[in-house]
Amino acid sequence: MSWGDLVAIGGGLLAGFLSGTIGIGGGLVFVPFMTIGFRIAQPLAQGTSLAAVIPTAVVGGVTHLRRGNVRRDAAIWMGAGGVVGAAIGALIAVEVPSSILARIFGAFLLFSAYRIAFPGRPAATEPKVPA
């Protein structure tokens, strides 16, 4: 096991922790970690991130499902849309130059940070309903 392997495991632990605690996608951690830390090309980092997110999302999703923190109808619809969107996005991403993908990803991160820091309106709260 090399230092690079240990760093990758640490990045996975961080992404999994953040995914489980605050609900971010692992890609928000994985992709910058790989592109900046390991100098991996953007398309390769995105593809690797997508594959690595599967077990993270499954474990976090099952844990929240068991605790009653999932609206199943919304999860099913969003998941179905996500499958279609991921297929289309992946087909486009492999055709776009790495430098442009990196800029698009960076802009998305900045926009996400802005929306988190300055929410437009208070989040709606709903009582827990058994699914």
Z-matrix of the N, CA and C atoms (Angstrom, degrees):
N
C 1 1.456
C 2 1.534 1 107.88
N 3 1.326 2 114.92 1 129.36
C 4 1.461 3 120.60 2 -178.18
C 5 1.528 4 110.43 3 -96.85
N 6 1.366 5 114.93 4 172.17
C 7 1.463 6 119.66 5 175.81
C 8 1.522 7 110.27 6 -62.87
N 9 1.336 8 116.26 7 -36.62
C 10 1.460 9 119.85 8 178.02
C 11 1.522 10 111.81 9 -60.45
N 12 1.345 11 115.90 10 -38.55
C 13 1.466 12 119.77 11 177.53
C 14 1.528 13 110.60 12 -64.19
N 15 1.329 14 116.24 13 -42.62
C 16 1.464 15 120.48 14 179.74
C 17 1.530 16 111.38 15 -64.26
N 18 1.324 17 116.32 16 -39.36
C 19 1.465 18 120.40 17 178.25
C 20 1.530 19 109.68 18 -66.07
N 21 1.337 20 116.70 19 -40.77
C 22 1.463 21 119.95 20 178.38
C 23 1.530 22 110.68 21 -63.21
N 24 1.321 23 117.50 22 -40.71
C 25 1.465 24 120.87 23 177.25
C 26 1.521 25 109.88 24 -63.40
N 27 1.333 26 116.90 25 -42.06
C 28 1.468 27 120.58 26 177.16
C 29 1.524 28 111.57 27 -61.09
N 30 1.327 29 117.03 28 -41.24
C 31 1.466 30 120.36 29 177.10
C 32 1.525 31 111.25 30 -63.91
N 33 1.329 32 116.02 31 -38.55
C 34 1.464 33 119.98 32 176.95
C 35 1.518 34 111.90 33 -65.29
N 36 1.327 35 116.37 34 -41.02
C 37 1.470 36 120.17 35 177.63
C 38 1.526 37 110.67 36 -62.03
N 39 1.327 38 116.24 37 -44.67
C 40 1.463 39 120.62 38 179.30
C 41 1.525 40 110.87 39 -62.81
N 42 1.332 41 117.27 40 -46.77
C 43 1.457 42 120.67 41 -179.52
C 44 1.524 43 111.00 42 -63.06
N 45 1.321 44 116.64 43 -42.90
C 46 1.462 45 120.18 44 178.93
C 47 1.513 46 111.83 45 -64.01
N 48 1.323 47 116.41 46 -42.16
C 49 1.463 48 120.82 47 179.00
C 50 1.522 49 111.03 48 -62.51
N 51 1.326 50 116.89 49 -48.34
C 52 1.463 51 120.47 50 -179.25
C 53 1.526 52 111.41 51 -66.31
N 54 1.321 53 116.34 52 -36.63
C 55 1.459 54 120.07 53 177.72
C 56 1.521 55 110.90 54 -63.61
N 57 1.317 56 116.64 55 -44.90
C 58 1.458 57 120.74 56 -178.65
C 59 1.509 58 113.83 57 -72.29
N 60 1.333 59 117.45 58 -34.33
C 61 1.463 60 119.35 59 -175.04
C 62 1.527 61 113.67 60 -88.28
N 63 1.323 62 117.49 61 -42.31
C 64 1.466 63 118.06 62 -176.40
C 65 1.520 64 113.28 63 -118.75
N 66 1.326 65 117.23 64 3.54
C 67 1.455 66 120.84 65 171.36
C 68 1.515 67 116.62 66 78.38
N 69 1.313 68 118.52 67 15.01
C 70 1.464 69 118.48 68 177.00
C 71 1.511 70 109.52 69 -77.63
N 72 1.298 71 116.12 70 154.48
C 73 1.457 72 119.84 71 173.94
C 74 1.516 73 109.74 72 -72.73
N 75 1.302 74 116.39 73 144.08
C 76 1.462 75 120.68 74 -179.96
C 77 1.514 76 113.36 75 -59.28
N 78 1.331 77 116.70 76 -25.70
C 79 1.457 78 120.65 77 179.77
C 80 1.514 79 113.64 78 -62.06
N 81 1.327 80 117.46 79 -26.89
C 82 1.464 81 120.06 80 177.29
C 83 1.518 82 111.16 81 -64.57
N 84 1.325 83 116.99 82 -23.63
C 85 1.464 84 121.24 83 176.88
C 86 1.521 85 110.09 84 -100.99
N 87 1.338 86 116.53 85 -46.26
C 88 1.462 87 120.65 86 -174.17
C 89 1.531 88 113.29 87 -60.19
N 90 1.329 89 117.07 88 -47.97
C 91 1.467 90 119.43 89 -173.67
C 92 1.530 91 112.43 90 -65.28
N 93 1.344 92 120.05 91 -50.87
C 94 1.465 93 117.90 92 176.79
C 95 1.532 94 112.11 93 -62.05
N 96 1.314 95 116.70 94 -36.28
C 97 1.467 96 121.72 95 179.41
C 98 1.533 97 110.09 96 -58.46
N 99 1.326 98 115.95 97 -44.27
C 100 1.465 99 119.92 98 -178.20
C 101 1.526 100 112.66 99 -76.86
N 102 1.344 101 117.12 100 -41.05
C 103 1.463 102 118.62 101 -176.37
C 104 1.525 103 112.28 102 -74.17
N 105 1.314 104 116.65 103 -39.61
C 106 1.467 105 119.70 104 -178.80
C 107 1.523 106 110.88 105 -86.45
N 108 1.321 107 116.27 106 -48.46
C 109 1.457 108 120.31 107 -175.28
C 110 1.509 109 114.83 108 -74.25
N 111 1.331 110 116.48 109 -39.56
C 112 1.466 111 119.97 110 -176.08
C 113 1.520 112 112.91 111 -109.93
N 114 1.317 113 118.41 112 -0.61
C 115 1.464 114 123.74 113 179.90
C 116 1.531 115 112.17 114 56.47
N 117 1.335 116 115.57 115 39.22
C 118 1.459 117 121.48 116 177.32
C 119 1.520 118 107.85 117 -86.44
N 120 1.324 119 117.55 118 140.53
C 121 1.458 120 121.82 119 179.92
C 122 1.530 121 110.14 120 -59.42
N 123 1.325 122 116.00 121 146.08
C 124 1.465 123 121.99 122 -176.07
C 125 1.534 124 113.12 123 -53.70
N 126 1.347 125 120.37 124 -49.19
C 127 1.465 126 118.38 125 -179.22
C 128 1.538 127 112.69 126 -61.90
N 129 1.324 128 117.73 127 -38.16
C 130 1.463 129 121.12 128 178.73
C 131 1.531 130 110.44 129 -68.13
N 132 1.330 131 116.95 130 -39.32
C 133 1.469 132 120.86 131 178.42
C 134 1.531 133 110.29 132 -65.12
N 135 1.325 134 117.10 133 -41.81
C 136 1.464 135 120.13 134 179.69
C 137 1.528 136 110.99 135 -64.41
N 138 1.316 137 117.35 136 -45.23
C 139 1.463 138 120.20 137 179.39
C 140 1.515 139 112.08 138 -64.07
N 141 1.328 140 116.22 139 -42.43
C 142 1.463 141 120.84 140 178.39
C 143 1.522 142 110.29 141 -63.89
N 144 1.323 143 116.28 142 -41.94
C 145 1.460 144 121.03 143 178.71
C 146 1.518 145 111.19 144 -60.86
N 147 1.314 146 116.91 145 -44.63
C 148 1.459 147 120.28 146 -179.67
C 149 1.528 148 111.40 147 -60.10
N 150 1.325 149 116.06 148 -41.13
C 151 1.465 150 119.11 149 178.57
C 152 1.531 151 111.16 150 -69.20
N 153 1.325 152 117.14 151 -38.32
C 154 1.469 153 121.18 152 -178.18
C 155 1.521 154 112.54 153 -73.33
N 156 1.323 155 117.40 154 -25.18
C 157 1.461 156 121.15 155 -177.79
C 158 1.529 157 111.60 156 -72.73
N 159 1.326 158 117.48 157 -24.80
C 160 1.469 159 120.44 158 -175.96
C 161 1.530 160 111.84 159 -53.79
N 162 1.351 161 119.65 160 -55.93
C 163 1.471 162 117.47 161 -179.31
C 164 1.527 163 112.86 162 -66.12
N 165 1.319 164 117.21 163 -34.15
C 166 1.464 165 120.70 164 178.65
C 167 1.523 166 110.33 165 -62.50
N 168 1.325 167 116.57 166 -46.99
C 169 1.463 168 121.08 167 -178.94
C 170 1.529 169 111.46 168 -66.66
N 171 1.325 170 116.66 169 -38.86
C 172 1.465 171 119.58 170 -179.49
C 173 1.530 172 110.39 171 -63.35
N 174 1.325 173 116.60 172 -48.74
C 175 1.471 174 119.73 173 -178.20
C 176 1.527 175 110.94 174 -64.36
N 177 1.320 176 117.49 175 -47.35
C 178 1.466 177 120.18 176 179.06
C 179 1.519 178 111.75 177 -63.26
N 180 1.339 179 116.83 178 -42.28
C 181 1.451 180 120.37 179 -179.93
C 182 1.520 181 112.81 180 -64.20
N 183 1.326 182 116.44 181 -43.92
C 184 1.465 183 120.04 182 179.00
C 185 1.529 184 110.75 183 -63.90
N 186 1.322 185 117.02 184 -40.90
C 187 1.462 186 120.61 185 178.91
C 188 1.525 187 110.77 186 -60.80
N 189 1.329 188 117.43 187 -46.76
C 190 1.465 189 120.69 188 179.20
C 191 1.531 190 111.18 189 -68.88
N 192 1.319 191 117.18 190 -34.72
C 193 1.463 192 120.76 191 176.72
C 194 1.519 193 110.86 192 -61.17
N 195 1.319 194 116.62 193 -44.14
C 196 1.464 195 121.31 194 178.78
C 197 1.524 196 111.99 195 -63.44
N 198 1.318 197 117.60 196 -30.22
C 199 1.472 198 121.42 197 -179.30
C 200 1.522 199 112.30 198 -87.82
N 201 1.318 200 117.24 199 -1.17
C 202 1.457 201 120.25 200 179.52
C 203 1.510 202 114.22 201 80.67
N 204 1.312 203 117.59 202 20.85
C 205 1.466 204 121.95 203 -177.59
C 206 1.524 205 112.74 204 -100.27
N 207 1.325 206 117.35 205 32.01
C 208 1.461 207 120.21 206 -178.26
C 209 1.523 208 109.24 207 -133.18
N 210 1.314 209 115.62 208 129.64
C 211 1.468 210 120.05 209 168.94
C 212 1.516 211 106.02 210 -90.69
N 213 1.304 212 115.64 211 103.84
C 214 1.467 213 120.64 212 -172.50
C 215 1.523 214 112.60 213 -61.18
N 216 1.322 215 117.79 214 -40.53
C 217 1.468 216 119.21 215 -179.88
C 218 1.529 217 110.90 216 -60.60
N 219 1.318 218 116.41 217 -45.47
C 220 1.465 219 120.31 218 178.97
C 221 1.529 220 110.64 219 -65.60
N 222 1.331 221 117.21 220 -40.51
C 223 1.467 222 120.89 221 179.89
C 224 1.525 223 111.39 222 -62.35
N 225 1.332 224 116.25 223 -41.08
C 226 1.471 225 119.80 224 -179.46
C 227 1.521 226 110.62 225 -66.38
N 228 1.337 227 116.78 226 -47.56
C 229 1.464 228 119.47 227 180.00
C 230 1.528 229 112.40 228 -64.42
N 231 1.331 230 116.08 229 -43.63
C 232 1.469 231 119.04 230 179.78
C 233 1.524 232 110.95 231 -67.39
N 234 1.326 233 116.41 232 -37.97
C 235 1.460 234 119.95 233 177.70
C 236 1.516 235 112.05 234 -63.28
N 237 1.333 236 116.52 235 -43.07
C 238 1.466 237 120.19 236 178.76
C 239 1.530 238 110.84 237 -63.18
N 240 1.316 239 116.09 238 -45.26
C 241 1.465 240 119.32 239 176.79
C 242 1.517 241 111.86 240 -63.79
N 243 1.331 242 115.74 241 -37.28
C 244 1.459 243 120.10 242 178.93
C 245 1.511 244 113.16 243 -64.48
N 246 1.324 245 116.87 244 -36.73
C 247 1.471 246 120.36 245 178.10
C 248 1.528 247 110.09 246 -62.66
N 249 1.318 248 116.23 247 -47.55
C 250 1.465 249 120.58 248 179.74
C 251 1.534 250 110.25 249 -64.68
N 252 1.338 251 116.23 250 -47.03
C 253 1.460 252 119.94 251 -179.83
C 254 1.520 253 112.79 252 -62.60
N 255 1.333 254 117.28 253 -38.30
C 256 1.466 255 121.04 254 179.43
C 257 1.526 256 111.24 255 -65.28
N 258 1.329 257 116.42 256 -40.12
C 259 1.464 258 119.89 257 178.82
C 260 1.530 259 110.40 258 -64.01
N 261 1.323 260 116.74 259 -46.43
C 262 1.466 261 120.48 260 179.43
C 263 1.527 262 110.64 261 -65.17
N 264 1.338 263 116.23 262 -45.91
C 265 1.465 264 120.25 263 -179.86
C 266 1.513 265 113.00 264 -61.63
N 267 1.331 266 117.27 265 -40.11
C 268 1.463 267 120.42 266 179.45
C 269 1.530 268 110.98 267 -65.55
N 270 1.335 269 116.70 268 -40.36
C 271 1.470 270 119.73 269 177.97
C 272 1.521 271 111.28 270 -62.63
N 273 1.321 272 116.59 271 -37.57
C 274 1.468 273 120.40 272 178.62
C 275 1.525 274 110.47 273 -73.36
N 276 1.336 275 117.17 274 -43.40
C 277 1.463 276 121.60 275 -174.95
C 278 1.526 277 112.65 276 -60.14
N 279 1.332 278 117.76 277 -35.19
C 280 1.471 279 118.78 278 -178.43
C 281 1.523 280 112.00 279 -71.80
N 282 1.336 281 117.44 280 -12.76
C 283 1.462 282 121.59 281 179.05
C 284 1.532 283 113.23 282 -98.92
N 285 1.339 284 117.31 283 -13.65
C 286 1.465 285 121.65 284 -175.85
C 287 1.533 286 109.39 285 -92.27
N 288 1.329 287 118.06 286 136.26
C 289 1.469 288 119.89 287 178.36
C 290 1.531 289 112.19 288 -57.45
N 291 1.315 290 115.93 289 145.92
C 292 1.465 291 122.93 290 -176.48
C 293 1.522 292 112.19 291 -56.19
N 294 1.326 293 117.15 292 -40.46
C 295 1.471 294 119.61 293 -177.60
C 296 1.530 295 111.39 294 -65.17
N 297 1.315 296 117.18 295 -35.52
C 298 1.464 297 120.12 296 178.74
C 299 1.526 298 110.02 297 -71.90
N 300 1.342 299 117.31 298 -41.69
C 301 1.463 300 120.62 299 176.87
C 302 1.525 301 110.92 300 -58.19
N 303 1.322 302 116.34 301 -42.14
C 304 1.461 303 120.73 302 -179.87
C 305 1.530 304 110.50 303 -62.10
N 306 1.319 305 117.39 304 -40.93
C 307 1.464 306 120.55 305 179.26
C 308 1.536 307 111.44 306 -67.71
N 309 1.312 308 116.61 307 -41.04
C 310 1.467 309 120.27 308 177.73
C 311 1.523 310 109.72 309 -62.32
N 312 1.336 311 116.80 310 -44.51
C 313 1.455 312 121.21 311 179.82
C 314 1.530 313 110.41 312 -62.90
N 315 1.328 314 116.90 313 -43.53
C 316 1.465 315 121.33 314 178.28
C 317 1.521 316 111.88 315 -61.66
N 318 1.329 317 116.82 316 -41.45
C 319 1.465 318 120.45 317 177.87
C 320 1.529 319 110.47 318 -63.80
N 321 1.330 320 117.06 319 -39.50
C 322 1.458 321 120.92 320 177.20
C 323 1.526 322 110.83 321 -62.60
N 324 1.329 323 117.04 322 -42.48
C 325 1.462 324 120.17 323 178.66
C 326 1.524 325 111.26 324 -62.94
N 327 1.322 326 117.17 325 -42.95
C 328 1.460 327 120.68 326 179.24
C 329 1.530 328 110.93 327 -64.22
N 330 1.329 329 116.53 328 -43.97
C 331 1.462 330 120.29 329 178.41
C 332 1.527 331 110.25 330 -61.90
N 333 1.327 332 116.90 331 -43.26
C 334 1.469 333 120.91 332 179.07
C 335 1.520 334 110.81 333 -61.69
N 336 1.322 335 116.78 334 -44.13
C 337 1.465 336 120.74 335 179.32
C 338 1.525 337 110.63 336 -61.79
N 339 1.325 338 116.66 337 -42.21
C 340 1.463 339 120.88 338 179.07
C 341 1.529 340 110.93 339 -61.63
N 342 1.344 341 116.94 340 -46.30
C 343 1.465 342 120.72 341 -178.04
C 344 1.521 343 111.91 342 -66.31
N 345 1.333 344 117.06 343 -32.30
C 346 1.456 345 120.05 344 177.49
C 347 1.531 346 110.02 345 -72.34
N 348 1.323 347 116.11 346 -42.53
C 349 1.464 348 119.99 347 -177.97
C 350 1.530 349 112.34 348 -71.51
N 351 1.324 350 117.13 349 -33.62
C 352 1.461 351 121.77 350 -176.55
C 353 1.529 352 110.45 351 -129.20
N 354 1.315 353 116.76 352 74.22
C 355 1.465 354 118.64 353 -179.20
C 356 1.523 355 110.74 354 -65.51
N 357 1.319 356 115.86 355 144.35
C 358 1.458 357 120.80 356 -177.87
C 359 1.513 358 113.39 357 -72.02
N 360 1.316 359 117.41 358 -33.97
C 361 1.454 360 121.85 359 -179.40
C 362 1.515 361 108.33 360 -153.43
N 363 1.315 362 116.54 361 159.58
C 364 1.469 363 118.39 362 -179.64
C 365 1.519 364 111.41 363 -63.71
N 366 1.317 365 116.02 364 146.25
C 367 1.461 366 120.69 365 178.54
C 368 1.526 367 109.43 366 -69.09
N 369 1.306 368 115.00 367 141.87
C 370 1.463 369 120.58 368 177.05
C 371 1.523 370 108.64 369 -74.88
N 372 1.300 371 116.02 370 142.44
C 373 1.452 372 119.19 371 176.07
C 374 1.506 373 108.28 372 -113.52
N 375 1.317 374 114.79 373 139.16
C 376 1.456 375 120.43 374 178.72
C 377 1.513 376 108.42 375 -124.84
N 378 1.305 377 116.11 376 144.65
C 379 1.474 378 117.67 377 174.69
C 380 1.516 379 109.41 378 -66.80
N 381 1.328 380 115.95 379 149.15
C 382 1.461 381 120.07 380 177.95
C 383 1.522 382 109.39 381 -65.78
N 384 1.301 383 115.09 382 130.04
C 385 1.457 384 121.26 383 177.41
C 386 1.521 385 107.10 384 -118.65
N 387 1.307 386 118.29 385 125.81
C 388 1.471 387 118.50 386 178.64
C 389 1.517 388 110.20 387 -59.52
N 390 1.330 389 115.31 388 131.78
C 391 1.471 390 119.50 389 -177.38
C 392 1.512 391 111.88 390 -85.11
